[in-house]
Amino acid sequence: MNYIENSYICLAAPVLLAILCLRGPGRRSLAFVLSGMTVCLLSAYISTFLAGSAGVDLTTASYEISPAVEEIMKSLPLLFYVLVFEPDRGTVIAGALLVAVGFATFENVCFLTSYGTSDLLHLMIRGFGTGAMHVVCGMIIAVSLLYLWDRLRLRIAGTFAVLCLVVTFHAVFNIFVNQAGIVFWIGSLIPLIVILVYLIFIRSRVGMI
């Protein structure tokens, strides 16, 4: 797994230097991206350990273990930010997107390092699909936290329900993209279609105001 650590160092080093040099929103944005990369690395360690402990192969782990580990880990930086800094709604949503982008970027780099670029079209579709999937899950968590944490009674049950939703969505995506042919294409396009529908909805709402 040395290539994972090497890739992380190469990606994280310039981001960390930029964080040290910047001030204000730029520093916060890059900190979110770096936290996404970091929890992606930690998720790989945890998923591998749990897969080894359970005696399952990596393919099975990508369906049954990795989605839960990754979504829980991905929510931790955002949860910490909400609890400590009590930010405004817009900042929380932007933070969730940037954590997801950092996570997806590092995950795509690891996938590229593992499987190479023999099929560029397949790599591009999977890269866009993976990025969109993580963005969709991050948005669901962010929006849910904003509304659930205003109501004390819903915090525990609601947060658990949201995590179950994003873990299921993530697991279904992993099942689809690990197949061949039309199933792979459908799985990769689903999160992209969700984002497209969201953008159309937002534009229609803006046009109505």
C-alpha positions in Angstrom: 0.0 0.0 0.0 3.0 2.3 -0.3 1.7 3.9 -3.4 -1.3 5.2 -1.4 0.9 7.0 1.1 3.2 8.3 -1.6 0.2 9.6 -3.6 -1.2 11.2 -0.4 2.1 13.0 0.3 2.4 14.3 -3.2 -1.2 15.7 -3.2 -1.4 16.9 0.4 2.0 18.7 0.6 1.1 21.6 -1.7 -2.4 21.9 -0.3 -0.9 22.1 3.2 1.6 24.8 2.2 -1.2 26.8 0.6 -3.2 26.5 3.8 -0.3 27.9 5.8 0.1 30.8 3.4 -3.6 31.8 3.0 -6.0 33.5 5.3 -9.8 33.7 5.4 -12.2 31.6 3.2 -9.4 30.4 1.0 -7.6 28.7 3.9 -10.9 27.2 5.1 -11.7 25.8 1.7 -8.4 24.1 1.2 -8.6 22.7 4.8 -11.8 21.0 3.8 -10.2 19.6 0.7 -7.2 18.3 2.7 -9.5 16.8 5.4 -11.3 14.9 2.6 -8.1 13.5 1.3 -7.0 12.6 4.8 -10.1 10.7 5.8 -10.0 8.9 2.4 -6.5 7.6 3.4 -7.7 6.6 6.9 -10.8 5.0 5.4 -8.6 2.8 3.2 -6.7 1.6 6.3 -9.8 0.9 8.3 -11.6 -0.8 5.5 -8.6 -3.0 4.8 -8.3 -3.9 8.4 -12.0 -4.8 8.8 -11.9 -6.8 5.6 -9.0 -8.8 6.8 -10.6 -9.3 10.2 -13.9 -10.5 8.6 -12.0 -12.7 6.1 -13.6 -11.2 3.0 -12.0 -10.2 -0.3 -11.7 -6.5 -1.4 -14.6 -6.8 -3.8 -16.9 -8.0 -1.1 -15.6 -5.3 1.2 -16.3 -2.6 -1.3 -20.0 -3.6 -1.1 -20.4 -4.4 2.6 -17.6 -2.5 4.5 -16.2 0.4 2.6 -19.4 2.4 2.0 -20.1 2.5 5.8 -16.6 3.3 6.7 -16.1 6.0 4.0 -19.4 7.8 4.7 -18.9 7.9 8.5 -15.3 9.1 8.1 -16.4 11.7 5.5 -19.0 13.1 7.8 -16.5 13.6 10.7 -14.8 16.8 9.5 -18.1 18.4 8.8 -19.6 17.3 12.1 -16.5 18.7 13.9 -16.9 22.0 12.0 -20.6 22.3 12.9 -20.1 21.5 16.6 -17.0 23.7 17.1 -17.6 26.8 14.9 -21.4 26.9 14.5 -21.1 28.2 10.9 -23.8 29.6 8.7 -25.8 27.2 6.4 -23.9 28.2 3.2 -20.5 27.5 4.7 -21.7 24.1 5.9 -22.9 23.1 2.4 -19.7 24.4 0.8 -17.6 22.5 3.3 -19.5 19.3 2.6 -18.8 19.7 -1.1 -15.1 20.4 -0.6 -14.6 17.4 1.8 -16.3 15.2 -0.8 -14.2 16.7 -3.6 -11.0 16.0 -1.6 -12.1 12.5 -0.8 -13.1 11.7 -4.4 -9.9 13.2 -5.9 -7.6 11.1 -3.7 -9.8 8.0 -4.3 -9.5 8.5 -8.1 -5.8 9.0 -7.9 -5.5 5.7 -6.0 -7.7 4.0 -8.6 -5.6 5.4 -11.4 -2.4 4.2 -9.7 -3.8 0.7 -9.2 -5.4 0.1 -12.6 -3.5 2.5 -15.0 -5.0 4.3 -18.0 -5.4 1.4 -20.5 -9.0 2.4 -21.0 -9.3 6.2 -20.9 -13.0 6.4 -21.5 -13.8 3.9 -18.7 -11.5 5.9 -16.4 -13.1 9.2 -17.2 -16.7 7.9 -16.7 -15.7 6.2 -13.5 -13.9 9.3 -12.3 -16.9 11.6 -13.0 -19.3 9.0 -11.5 -17.2 8.6 -8.3 -16.9 12.3 -7.9 -20.6 12.9 -8.4 -21.5 10.1 -6.0 -19.3 11.5 -3.2 -20.7 15.0 -3.8 -24.3 13.7 -3.7 -23.6 11.9 -0.4 -21.9 15.0 1.0 -24.8 17.2 0.1 -27.3 14.9 1.7 -25.3 14.8 4.9 -24.8 18.6 5.0 -28.5 19.5 4.3 -29.6 16.9 6.8 -27.3 18.2 9.5 -28.5 21.7 9.0 -32.1 20.7 9.7 -31.7 17.8 12.1 -29.4 19.6 14.5 -31.9 22.4 15.0 -34.1 19.8 16.7 -32.6 18.0 19.6 -34.9 15.0 19.4 -34.0 14.3 15.8 -30.2 14.5 16.2 -29.4 10.9 17.0 -32.1 9.1 15.1 -32.1 11.5 12.2 -28.3 11.4 11.8 -28.3 7.6 11.9 -31.1 7.5 9.3 -29.2 9.8 7.0 -26.0 7.8 7.3 -28.0 4.6 6.4 -29.3 6.4 3.3 -25.9 7.6 2.0 -24.2 4.3 2.9 -26.9 2.4 0.9 -26.6 4.8 -2.0 -22.8 4.4 -1.9 -23.0 0.6 -1.7 -25.4 0.4 -4.7 -23.1 2.7 -6.7 -20.1 0.4 -5.9 -22.0 -2.7 -6.9 -23.0 -1.1 -10.3 -19.5 0.3 -11.2 -17.8 -3.0 -10.4 -19.8 -4.7 -13.1 -19.2 -4.6 -16.9 -21.1 -3.3 -19.8 -24.4 -1.4 -19.5 -24.6 -1.9 -15.7 -21.4 0.0 -15.3 -22.6 2.9 -17.4 -25.9 3.0 -15.5 -24.2 3.0 -12.1 -21.8 5.8 -13.2 -24.6 8.0 -14.6 -27.0 7.8 -11.7 -25.1 10.3 -9.4 -24.5 12.6 -12.4 -28.2 12.6 -13.1 -29.0 13.3 -9.5 -26.7 16.4 -9.6 -28.2 17.5 -12.9 -31.8 17.3 -11.5 -30.6 19.2 -8.5 -29.1 22.0 -10.6 -32.3 22.2 -12.7 -34.4 22.4 -9.5 -32.2 25.2 -8.1 -32.3 27.2 -11.3 -36.1 26.8 -11.5 -36.4 28.0 -7.9 -34.2 31.0 -8.6 -36.2 31.9 -11.7 -39.4 31.8 -9.6 -38.0 34.3 -7.0 
